[in-house]
Amino acid sequence: MPTPTLDYVPCPDAAGGHRMAYWQWGDAAAGRVVVCVHGLSRQGRDFDVLAQALVDRSPDPIRVVCPDVVGRGRSDWLKDPRGYVQPTYVGDMVVLLEALHRQAPIADLSWFGSSMGGLIGLGLAGSPKLSLPSPVRRLVLNDVGPVIQWQALQRIGGYLGQTGRFETVGEAAHAMWTVSAGFGAHTAEQWLALSTPMVRPLDGGGWTLHYDPAIAVPFREVTEQSALQGAAGLWALYDAVKARTLLVRGARSDLLTHDTALAMTQRGPHARLVEIEGVGHAPTFVVPGQVDLATAFLLEP
């Protein structure tokens, strides 16, 4: 599989700024742009298979951009961990879109967001006062919605921030599988490909997970009550979305209930709902059927 190009965009913060890394596939001058944003403890190389499929199948030149959200992958770590919150992430994506637009004007913008990446997409597509170079025309929300189940947040909090030390990449991949069974069935080759960008080498040997353990600091401050209060704001964002919207839910998801997903088909952008059997939180979009689903939607005229 071809390797994407790696670039960086400088983003402001109260401590003097940080760099956000992003991976780019396809034609850097293309006006058609798809941005794919990962989940809470993941990184942009999660989308290698989907990005290559979009490039291969698009009838027109296309750019697929997959950022490493700050604190993850090749991006900088924040000096103040209290910055690992939604407003920072949305602001960084606005800066990224402006940089991409300067590189080549964006004429058609789509957004694919897995879990946290979907919430960032809601922040962009559901905030009409934001100055974007192009409106989001197609929005894929991968196993996330305005109501996030408290039990799922507790489960994620049980491992978030524990980046560990591993002798080999294979050992790290096995450890990640123990907390990622909800991703559904994968071949050994598929899982190793997903896992290899998830680690970084340690000085003195061995490997650790790629992200800043401090991303867990603001996450641990979330309470069941604050999560419920946040849902009202997320519904307001969702109801303001004008983009054509595809909602994908793992049929076994503990984060997005079927009832919430159904409500999302009946209000706001009236999302088209597809539930994937045998998968929980969240589909990875590396297996053929999932890739076909996403590319067909994102490549619609």
PASEBA-1860 file (N, C-alpha, C; in nm, 3 decimals):
! residues 301
1> MPTPTLDY> 0.084/-0.119/0.000/0.000/0.000/0.000/0.089/0.125/0.000 ~ 0.055/0.226/-0.083/0.134/0.350/-0.083/0.132/0.418/0.054 ~ 0.234/0.498/0.080/0.244/0.570/0.206/0.198/0.713/0.187 ~ 0.115/0.766/0.278/0.072/0.905/0.264/0.185/1.001/0.299 ~ 0.169/1.126/0.260/0.266/1.228/0.299/0.229/1.282/0.437 ~ 0.331/1.319/0.514/0.313/1.373/0.647/0.347/1.522/0.646 ~ 0.257/1.602/0.702/0.281/1.745/0.711/0.229/1.795/0.846 ~ 0.255/1.922/0.875/0.218/1.979/1.004/0.155/2.116/0.983
9> VPCPDAAG> 0.066/2.153/1.075/0.008/2.285/1.074/0.023/2.345/1.214 ~ 0.071/2.470/1.225/0.084/2.533/1.356/-0.052/2.581/1.406 ~ -0.082/2.550/1.533/-0.210/2.586/1.592/-0.186/2.668/1.719 ~ -0.269/2.766/1.746/-0.248/2.850/1.865/-0.299/2.782/1.992 ~ -0.236/2.816/2.104/-0.288/2.784/2.237/-0.229/2.881/2.337 ~ -0.277/2.875/2.460/-0.236/2.973/2.561/-0.091/2.959/2.602 ~ -0.029/2.845/2.570/0.109/2.821/2.612/0.209/2.845/2.499 ~ 0.168/2.909/2.393/0.262/2.942/2.286/0.242/2.866/2.157
17> GHRMAYWQ> 0.145/2.778/2.154/0.113/2.708/2.030/0.164/2.566/2.024 ~ 0.113/2.490/1.929/0.153/2.351/1.908/0.137/2.316/1.761 ~ 0.200/2.209/1.720/0.188/2.161/1.582/0.096/2.040/1.578 ~ 0.005/2.039/1.482/-0.078/1.922/1.458/-0.031/1.854/1.329 ~ -0.003/1.727/1.339/0.038/1.649/1.222/-0.084/1.604/1.143 ~ -0.067/1.590/1.013/-0.174/1.531/0.933/-0.113/1.453/0.817 ~ -0.183/1.345/0.782/-0.143/1.257/0.672/-0.231/1.287/0.553 ~ -0.171/1.298/0.436/-0.246/1.335/0.317/-0.227/1.232/0.206
25> WGDAAAGR> -0.341/1.194/0.150/-0.346/1.098/0.040/-0.401/1.168/-0.084 ~ -0.367/1.114/-0.200/-0.429/1.161/-0.323/-0.363/1.286/-0.381 ~ -0.442/1.368/-0.446/-0.396/1.485/-0.521/-0.399/1.608/-0.431 ~ -0.282/1.662/-0.398/-0.272/1.776/-0.307/-0.339/1.901/-0.362 ~ -0.368/1.903/-0.493/-0.433/2.020/-0.554/-0.582/2.000/-0.576 ~ -0.635/1.888/-0.533/-0.776/1.856/-0.559/-0.868/1.946/-0.477 ~ -0.978/1.989/-0.539/-1.078/2.068/-0.468/-1.172/1.984/-0.386 ~ -1.178/1.856/-0.417/-1.262/1.764/-0.338/-1.179/1.710/-0.222
33> VVVCVHGL> -1.225/1.735/-0.100/-1.148/1.700/0.019/-1.234/1.617/0.114 ~ -1.177/1.509/0.163/-1.238/1.430/0.270/-1.144/1.432/0.388 ~ -1.194/1.476/0.503/-1.116/1.476/0.627/-1.165/1.361/0.714 ~ -1.073/1.277/0.759/-1.106/1.161/0.842/-1.039/1.179/0.978 ~ -1.118/1.178/1.085/-1.065/1.205/1.218/-1.098/1.089/1.311 ~ -0.997/1.049/1.385/-0.998/0.926/1.464/-1.064/0.943/1.600 ~ -1.068/0.835/1.676/-1.125/0.833/1.810/-1.028/0.879/1.917 ~ -1.073/0.874/2.041/-1.007/0.936/2.156/-0.861/0.900/2.171
41> SRQGRDFD> -0.827/0.773/2.163/-0.687/0.731/2.186/-0.624/0.674/2.060 ~ -0.678/0.709/1.944/-0.628/0.655/1.818/-0.543/0.761/1.747 ~ -0.520/0.746/1.617/-0.439/0.838/1.538/-0.475/0.824/1.391 ~ -0.421/0.916/1.308/-0.468/0.930/1.172/-0.442/0.813/1.079 ~ -0.344/0.729/1.112/-0.316/0.615/1.024/-0.423/0.505/1.035 ~ -0.519/0.523/1.124/-0.633/0.430/1.128/-0.704/0.423/0.994 ~ -0.690/0.528/0.912/-0.771/0.540/0.791/-0.695/0.502/0.665 ~ -0.582/0.435/0.678/-0.502/0.400/0.560/-0.585/0.327/0.455
49> VLAQALVD> -0.659/0.226/0.496/-0.736/0.144/0.400/-0.847/0.227/0.337 ~ -0.922/0.300/0.419/-1.031/0.380/0.366/-0.980/0.491/0.275 ~ -0.872/0.558/0.316/-0.818/0.667/0.234/-0.773/0.617/0.098 ~ -0.702/0.505/0.095/-0.656/0.451/-0.033/-0.774/0.411/-0.120 ~ -0.880/0.356/-0.059/-0.998/0.318/-0.136/-1.066/0.442/-0.195 ~ -1.073/0.549/-0.120/-1.133/0.672/-0.172/-1.054/0.726/-0.291 ~ -0.922/0.725/-0.278/-0.837/0.772/-0.388/-0.855/0.684/-0.511 ~ -0.858/0.554/-0.491/-0.870/0.461/-0.603/-1.006/0.468/-0.671
57> RSPDPIRV> -1.111/0.495/-0.595/-1.247/0.486/-0.649/-1.306/0.620/-0.691 ~ -1.246/0.729/-0.651/-1.304/0.859/-0.684/-1.295/0.886/-0.834 ~ -1.405/0.928/-0.896/-1.400/0.960/-1.039/-1.328/1.092/-1.067 ~ -1.310/1.172/-0.962/-1.245/1.302/-0.975/-1.122/1.306/-0.885 ~ -1.030/1.399/-0.910/-0.918/1.415/-0.817/-0.969/1.440/-0.675 ~ -0.900/1.382/-0.579/-0.946/1.391/-0.441/-0.828/1.399/-0.346 ~ -0.845/1.475/-0.237/-0.750/1.479/-0.126/-0.817/1.414/-0.005 ~ -0.749/1.322/0.058/-0.797/1.263/0.183/-0.697/1.300/0.291
65> VCPDVVGR> -0.744/1.368/0.393/-0.658/1.423/0.497/-0.695/1.360/0.631 ~ -0.595/1.304/0.699/-0.618/1.229/0.822/-0.528/1.284/0.932 ~ -0.578/1.380/1.011/-0.494/1.441/1.114/-0.472/1.348/1.234 ~ -0.359/1.369/1.302/-0.336/1.318/1.436/-0.380/1.428/1.531 ~ -0.492/1.411/1.598/-0.539/1.514/1.691/-0.429/1.540/1.794 ~ -0.416/1.667/1.835/-0.307/1.705/1.926/-0.299/1.610/2.045 ~ -0.173/1.575/2.080/-0.150/1.479/2.188/-0.142/1.336/2.140 ~ -0.165/1.314/2.010/-0.165/1.178/1.954/-0.070/1.170/1.836
73> GRSDWLKD> -0.025/1.046/1.807/0.054/1.022/1.688/0.175/1.112/1.678 ~ 0.191/1.180/1.565/0.306/1.266/1.540/0.283/1.411/1.583 ~ 0.165/1.440/1.636/0.137/1.577/1.680/0.206/1.607/1.812 ~ 0.222/1.738/1.841/0.279/1.780/1.969/0.188/1.741/2.085 ~ 0.250/1.736/2.202/0.176/1.721/2.327/0.154/1.860/2.385 ~ 0.040/1.883/2.445/0.012/2.013/2.505/0.085/2.029/2.638 ~ 0.129/2.151/2.665/0.193/2.179/2.794/0.092/2.174/2.907 ~ -0.032/2.215/2.879/-0.138/2.214/2.979/-0.241/2.108/2.940
81> PRGYVQPT> -0.252/1.998/3.014/-0.344/1.891/2.976/-0.490/1.933/2.978 ~ -0.522/2.045/3.043/-0.660/2.091/3.042/-0.704/2.134/2.902 ~ -0.608/2.146/2.811/-0.641/2.180/2.673/-0.690/2.062/2.590 ~ -0.684/1.941/2.645/-0.730/1.824/2.570/-0.882/1.813/2.579 ~ -0.949/1.909/2.516/-1.095/1.916/2.520/-1.146/1.956/2.382 ~ -1.278/1.941/2.366/-1.342/1.961/2.237/-1.316/2.097/2.175 ~ -1.323/2.209/2.248/-1.297/2.338/2.182/-1.158/2.347/2.119 ~ -1.058/2.289/2.185/-0.923/2.288/2.127/-0.923/2.211/1.997
89> YVGDMVVL> -0.984/2.094/1.998/-0.982/2.008/1.879/-1.055/2.073/1.762 ~ -1.171/2.133/1.790/-1.245/2.200/1.683/-1.165/2.317/1.629 ~ -1.105/2.396/1.717/-1.024/2.509/1.673/-0.907/2.466/1.586 ~ -0.842/2.357/1.624/-0.731/2.306/1.544/-0.777/2.265/1.405 ~ -0.896/2.206/1.396/-0.945/2.163/1.265/-0.982/2.281/1.177 ~ -1.029/2.389/1.237/-1.054/2.511/1.159/-0.923/2.561/1.099 ~ -0.816/2.561/1.181/-0.685/2.604/1.132/-0.638/2.511/1.020 ~ -0.657/2.381/1.037/-0.617/2.285/0.933/-0.692/2.312/0.802
97> LEALHRQA> -0.823/2.331/0.810/-0.901/2.355/0.689/-0.856/2.482/0.619 ~ -0.824/2.584/0.696/-0.774/2.709/0.636/-0.641/2.684/0.564 ~ -0.554/2.603/0.626/-0.425/2.572/0.563/-0.444/2.491/0.435 ~ -0.534/2.395/0.438/-0.562/2.315/0.319/-0.621/2.401/0.208 ~ -0.704/2.498/0.245/-0.766/2.586/0.147/-0.662/2.677/0.082 ~ -0.562/2.718/0.161/-0.453/2.797/0.103/-0.368/2.712/0.008 ~ -0.352/2.586/0.043/-0.275/2.495/-0.042/-0.342/2.479/-0.177 ~ -0.473/2.461/-0.176/-0.553/2.452/-0.297/-0.698/2.472/-0.255
105> PIADLSWF> -0.774/2.559/-0.321/-0.909/2.591/-0.276/-0.997/2.467/-0.260 ~ -1.068/2.459/-0.147/-1.159/2.348/-0.120/-1.295/2.382/-0.181 ~ -1.340/2.299/-0.273/-1.469/2.320/-0.338/-1.577/2.227/-0.285 ~ -1.537/2.113/-0.229/-1.632/2.011/-0.184/-1.570/1.942/-0.063 ~ -1.632/1.959/0.055/-1.575/1.909/0.179/-1.664/1.803/0.243 ~ -1.604/1.688/0.277/-1.673/1.582/0.349/-1.595/1.551/0.476 ~ -1.666/1.496/0.575/-1.605/1.467/0.705/-1.643/1.326/0.749 ~ -1.543/1.247/0.784/-1.564/1.115/0.842/-1.507/1.119/0.982
113> GSSMGGLI> -1.592/1.098/1.084/-1.546/1.105/1.221/-1.580/0.981/1.300 ~ -1.477/0.915/1.353/-1.498/0.800/1.441/-1.501/0.847/1.585 ~ -1.610/0.819/1.655/-1.622/0.848/1.798/-1.586/0.995/1.824 ~ -1.475/1.024/1.892/-1.435/1.162/1.917/-1.429/1.242/1.788 ~ -1.380/1.182/1.680/-1.373/1.252/1.552/-1.509/1.292/1.500 ~ -1.612/1.212/1.534/-1.748/1.248/1.496/-1.798/1.367/1.575 ~ -1.764/1.372/1.705/-1.804/1.487/1.786/-1.735/1.614/1.737 ~ -1.609/1.602/1.696/-1.541/1.718/1.636/-1.614/1.762/1.509
121> GLGLAGSP> -1.655/1.665/1.430/-1.732/1.696/1.309/-1.862/1.767/1.340 ~ -1.930/1.727/1.447/-2.052/1.798/1.488/-2.020/1.943/1.524 ~ -1.905/1.963/1.591/-1.866/2.099/1.628/-1.844/2.187/1.508 ~ -1.796/2.129/1.398/-1.773/2.205/1.275/-1.901/2.220/1.194 ~ -1.968/2.110/1.167/-2.085/2.113/1.080/-2.206/2.174/1.147 ~ -2.210/2.174/1.282/-2.325/2.225/1.354/-2.305/2.364/1.410 ~ -2.200/2.432/1.372/-2.172/2.568/1.420/-2.168/2.663/1.302 ~ -2.282/2.715/1.261/-2.286/2.799/1.139/-2.204/2.926/1.150
129> KLSLPSPV> -2.171/2.971/1.271/-2.094/3.094/1.285/-1.944/3.073/1.261 ~ -1.901/2.948/1.256/-1.761/2.922/1.227/-1.730/2.962/1.083 ~ -1.613/3.017/1.064/-1.571/3.059/0.930/-1.493/2.944/0.865 ~ -1.563/2.861/0.789/-1.500/2.750/0.719/-1.483/2.786/0.572 ~ -1.377/2.737/0.508/-1.358/2.768/0.366/-1.463/2.706/0.277 ~ -1.527/2.601/0.327/-1.634/2.535/0.253/-1.724/2.466/0.354 ~ -1.855/2.464/0.333/-1.941/2.392/0.427/-1.917/2.241/0.417 ~ -1.943/2.171/0.527/-1.937/2.025/0.525/-2.060/1.975/0.451
137> RRLVLNDV> -2.039/1.904/0.341/-2.151/1.859/0.258/-2.194/1.716/0.290 ~ -2.100/1.633/0.331/-2.131/1.495/0.369/-2.064/1.468/0.503 ~ -2.138/1.409/0.595/-2.088/1.384/0.729/-2.113/1.238/0.764 ~ -2.006/1.166/0.799/-2.020/1.030/0.849/-1.988/1.032/0.998 ~ -2.083/0.987/1.079/-2.064/0.974/1.223/-2.051/0.826/1.254 ~ -1.932/0.787/1.295/-1.903/0.646/1.318/-1.920/0.613/1.466 ~ -2.034/0.557/1.500/-2.067/0.507/1.633/-2.057/0.615/1.740 ~ -2.118/0.727/1.712/-2.123/0.834/1.811/-2.243/0.922/1.783
145> GPVIQWQA> -2.297/0.980/1.890/-2.410/1.071/1.878/-2.413/1.164/1.997 ~ -2.520/1.243/2.009/-2.526/1.341/2.118/-2.533/1.280/2.257 ~ -2.587/1.159/2.270/-2.597/1.094/2.401/-2.493/0.982/2.406 ~ -2.398/0.996/2.499/-2.291/0.897/2.516/-2.315/0.825/2.648 ~ -2.320/0.693/2.642/-2.354/0.615/2.759/-2.246/0.621/2.867 ~ -2.287/0.646/2.990/-2.194/0.659/3.101/-2.112/0.533/3.122 ~ -2.173/0.417/3.103/-2.099/0.291/3.122/-1.984/0.280/3.024 ~ -2.003/0.328/2.902/-1.895/0.325/2.803/-1.782/0.419/2.842
153> LQRIGGYL> -1.818/0.537/2.895/-1.716/0.630/2.939/-1.636/0.571/3.055 ~ -1.702/0.500/3.145/-1.632/0.434/3.254/-1.538/0.326/3.202 ~ -1.584/0.251/3.103/-1.499/0.146/3.045/-1.374/0.207/2.981 ~ -1.392/0.311/2.903/-1.277/0.376/2.838/-1.183/0.436/2.942 ~ -1.240/0.496/3.046/-1.158/0.555/3.150/-1.075/0.453/3.225 ~ -1.115/0.327/3.218/-1.040/0.222/3.286/-0.904/0.194/3.224 ~ -0.886/0.231/3.096/-0.755/0.206/3.033/-0.689/0.331/2.976 ~ -0.766/0.439/2.958/-0.710/0.560/2.898/-0.597/0.616/2.985
161> GQTGRFET> -0.485/0.648/2.922/-0.370/0.703/2.992/-0.268/0.600/3.032 ~ -0.301/0.472/3.022/-0.208/0.366/3.057/-0.135/0.321/2.929 ~ -0.031/0.394/2.895/0.037/0.371/2.767/0.134/0.254/2.770 ~ 0.178/0.211/2.888/0.253/0.087/2.903/0.391/0.087/2.840 ~ 0.456/-0.028/2.852/0.585/-0.055/2.788/0.582/-0.197/2.735 ~ 0.622/-0.215/2.610/0.613/-0.344/2.544/0.746/-0.377/2.478 ~ 0.781/-0.503/2.481/0.907/-0.544/2.420/0.901/-0.543/2.268 ~ 0.784/-0.573/2.212/0.769/-0.579/2.067/0.638/-0.513/2.027
169> VGEAAHAM> 0.627/-0.481/1.897/0.502/-0.428/1.844/0.392/-0.532/1.856 ~ 0.428/-0.658/1.834/0.330/-0.765/1.847/0.272/-0.774/1.987 ~ 0.356/-0.756/2.087/0.308/-0.758/2.226/0.212/-0.642/2.250 ~ 0.247/-0.525/2.197/0.158/-0.410/2.211/0.025/-0.434/2.140 ~ 0.031/-0.494/2.020/-0.091/-0.522/1.945/-0.183/-0.615/2.024 ~ -0.125/-0.715/2.088/-0.205/-0.808/2.169/-0.269/-0.735/2.286 ~ -0.195/-0.645/2.351/-0.250/-0.570/2.464/-0.364/-0.480/2.419 ~ -0.350/-0.419/2.302/-0.455/-0.332/2.253/-0.580/-0.410/2.217
177> WTVSAGFG> -0.562/-0.533/2.171/-0.678/-0.614/2.136/-0.764/-0.644/2.259 ~ -0.702/-0.655/2.375/-0.778/-0.687/2.497/-0.877/-0.578/2.532 ~ -0.854/-0.455/2.489/-0.948/-0.346/2.517/-1.022/-0.302/2.391 ~ -1.004/-0.374/2.281/-1.061/-0.332/2.152/-1.146/-0.439/2.087 ~ -1.195/-0.533/2.165/-1.274/-0.641/2.106/-1.399/-0.588/2.037 ~ -1.447/-0.471/2.080/-1.564/-0.412/2.017/-1.542/-0.376/1.872 ~ -1.417/-0.369/1.828/-1.389/-0.336/1.689/-1.436/-0.444/1.592 ~ -1.465/-0.563/1.645/-1.511/-0.671/1.559/-1.397/-0.756/1.505
185> AHTAEQWL> -1.433/-0.856/1.427/-1.335/-0.953/1.377/-1.239/-0.888/1.278 ~ -1.110/-0.919/1.295/-1.005/-0.876/1.203/-0.908/-0.991/1.184 ~ -0.847/-0.996/1.068/-0.739/-1.092/1.050/-0.617/-1.045/1.128 ~ -0.524/-1.136/1.149/-0.401/-1.098/1.218/-0.328/-0.988/1.143 ~ -0.330/-0.995/1.010/-0.261/-0.893/0.929/-0.331/-0.758/0.943 ~ -0.464/-0.758/0.941/-0.537/-0.632/0.956/-0.510/-0.567/1.091 ~ -0.509/-0.649/1.197/-0.490/-0.593/1.331/-0.347/-0.541/1.349 ~ -0.249/-0.612/1.294/-0.112/-0.564/1.305/-0.094/-0.433/1.229
193> ALSTPMVR> -0.159/-0.421/1.112/-0.150/-0.297/1.036/-0.213/-0.181/1.111 ~ -0.325/-0.206/1.179/-0.388/-0.103/1.260/-0.304/-0.067/1.382 ~ -0.234/-0.166/1.436/-0.163/-0.147/1.563/-0.026/-0.085/1.548 ~ 0.043/-0.108/1.436/0.181/-0.061/1.422/0.194/0.090/1.437 ~ 0.105/0.174/1.378/0.118/0.319/1.401/0.075/0.362/1.541 ~ 0.022/0.269/1.619/-0.028/0.303/1.752/0.081/0.303/1.858 ~ 0.204/0.272/1.819/0.313/0.268/1.916/0.429/0.355/1.869 ~ 0.514/0.394/1.965/0.635/0.470/1.935/0.749/0.407/2.015
201> PLDGGGWT> 0.872/0.416/1.963/0.985/0.355/2.035/1.022/0.435/2.158 ~ 1.069/0.364/2.260/1.117/0.425/2.383/1.269/0.435/2.381 ~ 1.321/0.539/2.442/1.466/0.546/2.460/1.509/0.426/2.544 ~ 1.613/0.358/2.500/1.660/0.241/2.572/1.595/0.111/2.529 ~ 1.504/0.118/2.433/1.443/-0.004/2.381/1.300/-0.021/2.427 ~ 1.227/-0.100/2.350/1.087/-0.124/2.379/0.996/-0.023/2.313 ~ 0.867/-0.039/2.339/0.764/0.041/2.273/0.660/0.085/2.375 ~ 0.592/0.196/2.343/0.481/0.242/2.425/0.374/0.297/2.331
209> LHYDPAIA> 0.253/0.314/2.383/0.148/0.370/2.299/0.181/0.513/2.260 ~ 0.128/0.556/2.148/0.171/0.678/2.080/0.128/0.806/2.147 ~ 0.033/0.804/2.239/-0.028/0.929/2.282/0.020/0.978/2.419 ~ -0.007/1.105/2.445/0.026/1.167/2.572/-0.067/1.111/2.680 ~ -0.015/1.047/2.784/-0.104/0.993/2.888/-0.193/1.100/2.951 ~ -0.152/1.227/2.941/-0.228/1.335/3.002/-0.361/1.363/2.932 ~ -0.387/1.300/2.816/-0.520/1.319/2.756/-0.628/1.265/2.850 ~ -0.588/1.180/2.945/-0.684/1.124/3.039/-0.723/1.223/3.149
217> VPFREVTE> -0.647/1.331/3.167/-0.672/1.423/3.279/-0.810/1.487/3.269 ~ -0.845/1.557/3.161/-0.980/1.615/3.154/-1.088/1.508/3.141 ~ -1.054/1.394/3.080/-1.152/1.287/3.066/-1.198/1.238/3.202 ~ -1.105/1.229/3.296/-1.140/1.177/3.429/-1.222/1.277/3.510 ~ -1.228/1.401/3.465/-1.308/1.502/3.535/-1.455/1.498/3.492 ~ -1.485/1.419/3.389/-1.623/1.407/3.344/-1.701/1.323/3.445 ~ -1.819/1.372/3.483/-1.908/1.298/3.572/-2.032/1.256/3.495 ~ -2.108/1.166/3.555/-2.231/1.124/3.490/-2.324/1.243/3.470
225> QSALQGAA> -2.328/1.333/3.568/-2.414/1.450/3.556/-2.366/1.544/3.445 ~ -2.235/1.568/3.438/-2.184/1.658/3.334/-2.202/1.598/3.195 ~ -2.193/1.465/3.186/-2.216/1.399/3.057/-2.360/1.419/3.012 ~ -2.453/1.408/3.105/-2.594/1.430/3.072/-2.618/1.575/3.030 ~ -2.555/1.668/3.101/-2.572/1.809/3.067/-2.512/1.840/2.930 ~ -2.401/1.775/2.898/-2.338/1.797/2.769/-2.421/1.750/2.652 ~ -2.509/1.652/2.676/-2.591/1.598/2.568/-2.680/1.705/2.507 ~ -2.731/1.798/2.587/-2.818/1.903/2.534/-2.744/1.989/2.432
233> GLWALYDA> -2.619/2.023/2.464/-2.539/2.102/2.370/-2.509/2.025/2.243 ~ -2.483/1.895/2.258/-2.454/1.813/2.139/-2.578/1.797/2.051 ~ -2.695/1.784/2.113/-2.817/1.778/2.033/-2.837/1.909/1.955 ~ -2.806/2.021/2.019/-2.820/2.150/1.950/-2.728/2.156/1.828 ~ -2.604/2.108/1.844/-2.512/2.102/1.730/-2.569/2.010/1.622 ~ -2.615/1.893/1.663/-2.666/1.796/1.566/-2.785/1.854/1.489 ~ -2.875/1.920/1.560/-2.994/1.974/1.495/-2.960/2.084/1.396 ~ -2.843/2.146/1.411/-2.802/2.255/1.320/-2.725/2.204/1.198
241> VKARTLLV> -2.695/2.076/1.193/-2.618/2.020/1.081/-2.703/2.025/0.953 ~ -2.643/2.074/0.847/-2.708/2.080/0.716/-2.652/1.975/0.620 ~ -2.543/1.911/0.657/-2.479/1.814/0.569/-2.564/1.687/0.555 ~ -2.554/1.625/0.441/-2.609/1.491/0.425/-2.533/1.400/0.522 ~ -2.603/1.322/0.604/-2.540/1.253/0.715/-2.566/1.103/0.712 ~ -2.457/1.028/0.728/-2.463/0.883/0.745/-2.420/0.850/0.886 ~ -2.505/0.778/0.959/-2.474/0.734/1.094/-2.450/0.585/1.091 ~ -2.330/0.545/1.132/-2.295/0.402/1.139/-2.287/0.363/1.285
249> RGARSDLL> -2.356/0.257/1.321/-2.354/0.209/1.459/-2.314/0.063/1.462 ~ -2.218/0.031/1.549/-2.193/-0.109/1.577/-2.311/-0.165/1.653 ~ -2.370/-0.273/1.604/-2.494/-0.324/1.663/-2.477/-0.362/1.810 ~ -2.352/-0.387/1.853/-2.325/-0.421/1.992/-2.265/-0.303/2.070 ~ -2.274/-0.183/2.016/-2.210/-0.068/2.078/-2.264/-0.042/2.218 ~ -2.170/-0.014/2.311/-2.210/0.027/2.446/-2.203/0.179/2.461 ~ -2.161/0.251/2.355/-2.149/0.396/2.362/-2.268/0.466/2.298 ~ -2.315/0.413/2.188/-2.428/0.471/2.115/-2.542/0.370/2.115
257> THDTALAM> -2.652/0.402/2.182/-2.764/0.307/2.187/-2.844/0.312/2.058 ~ -2.920/0.206/2.034/-3.007/0.203/1.918/-3.112/0.313/1.927 ~ -3.163/0.340/2.048/-3.266/0.443/2.063/-3.212/0.581/2.026 ~ -3.089/0.612/2.069/-3.030/0.741/2.032/-3.009/0.748/1.881 ~ -2.958/0.638/1.823/-2.936/0.635/1.679/-3.067/0.656/1.603 ~ -3.174/0.592/1.652/-3.304/0.607/1.586/-3.352/0.752/1.595 ~ -3.333/0.814/1.711/-3.372/0.955/1.726/-3.297/1.044/1.629 ~ -3.173/1.008/1.598/-3.093/1.088/1.505/-3.143/1.078/1.362
265> TQRGPHAR> -3.223/0.976/1.332/-3.283/0.965/1.198/-3.409/1.049/1.186 ~ -3.458/1.100/1.300/-3.588/1.165/1.302/-3.579/1.316/1.330 ~ -3.457/1.368/1.345/-3.440/1.511/1.372/-3.309/1.560/1.313 ~ -3.288/1.691/1.316/-3.165/1.746/1.259/-3.151/1.711/1.113 ~ -3.037/1.656/1.074/-3.016/1.621/0.933/-3.083/1.490/0.891 ~ -3.158/1.427/0.983/-3.227/1.300/0.954/-3.130/1.198/0.894 ~ -3.033/1.162/0.975/-2.927/1.073/0.928/-2.982/0.942/0.874 ~ -2.913/0.892/0.775/-2.936/0.754/0.731/-2.859/0.663/0.826
273> LVEIEGVG> -2.927/0.565/0.884/-2.866/0.477/0.984/-2.833/0.341/0.924 ~ -2.710/0.297/0.947/-2.668/0.161/0.912/-2.606/0.099/1.037 ~ -2.656/-0.016/1.079/-2.601/-0.087/1.194/-2.524/-0.208/1.144 ~ -2.406/-0.229/1.200/-2.317/-0.335/1.156/-2.318/-0.446/1.259 ~ -2.363/-0.562/1.218/-2.375/-0.675/1.309/-2.237/-0.727/1.350 ~ -2.230/-0.779/1.473/-2.108/-0.841/1.520/-2.000/-0.743/1.562 ~ -2.034/-0.613/1.566/-1.936/-0.510/1.599/-1.994/-0.423/1.711 ~ -1.906/-0.380/1.802/-1.946/-0.287/1.907/-1.894/-0.149/1.877
281> HAPTFVVP> -1.823/-0.091/1.975/-1.763/0.041/1.956/-1.614/0.025/1.928 ~ -1.573/0.051/1.807/-1.648/0.107/1.695/-1.597/0.038/1.568 ~ -1.678/0.037/1.461/-1.629/-0.018/1.334/-1.500/0.051/1.290 ~ -1.407/-0.026/1.234/-1.276/0.028/1.196/-1.267/0.070/1.050 ~ -1.358/0.024/0.967/-1.359/0.056/0.824/-1.230/0.012/0.756 ~ -1.187/-0.109/0.792/-1.080/-0.173/0.716/-1.131/-0.300/0.647 ~ -1.246/-0.351/0.688/-1.302/-0.470/0.624/-1.382/-0.425/0.502 ~ -1.388/-0.509/0.397/-1.443/-0.463/0.269/-1.583/-0.405/0.275
289> GQVDLATA> -1.676/-0.470/0.342/-1.813/-0.419/0.345/-1.823/-0.280/0.405 ~ -1.748/-0.255/0.511/-1.749/-0.122/0.573/-1.686/-0.018/0.481 ~ -1.577/-0.055/0.416/-1.512/0.036/0.322/-1.607/0.071/0.207 ~ -1.677/-0.029/0.156/-1.772/-0.005/0.047/-1.881/0.093/0.090 ~ -1.932/0.075/0.213/-2.035/0.162/0.264/-1.989/0.308/0.269 ~ -1.869/0.329/0.325/-1.818/0.466/0.342/-1.784/0.531/0.208 ~ -1.718/0.458/0.120/-1.678/0.519/-0.007/-1.800/0.552/-0.093 ~ -1.902/0.466/-0.092/-2.021/0.494/-0.172/-2.086/0.623/-0.125
297> FLLEP> -2.091/0.644/0.005/-2.153/0.766/0.057/-2.067/0.889/0.033 ~ -1.939/0.879/0.063/-1.849/0.995/0.054/-1.822/1.038/-0.090 ~ -1.840/0.946/-0.184/-1.814/0.979/-0.325/-1.941/1.013/-0.402 ~ -2.053/1.024/-0.331/-2.175/1.066/-0.400/-2.156/1.206/-0.459 ~ -2.217/1.233/-0.575/-2.203/1.367/-0.635/-2.258/1.474/-0.542
END
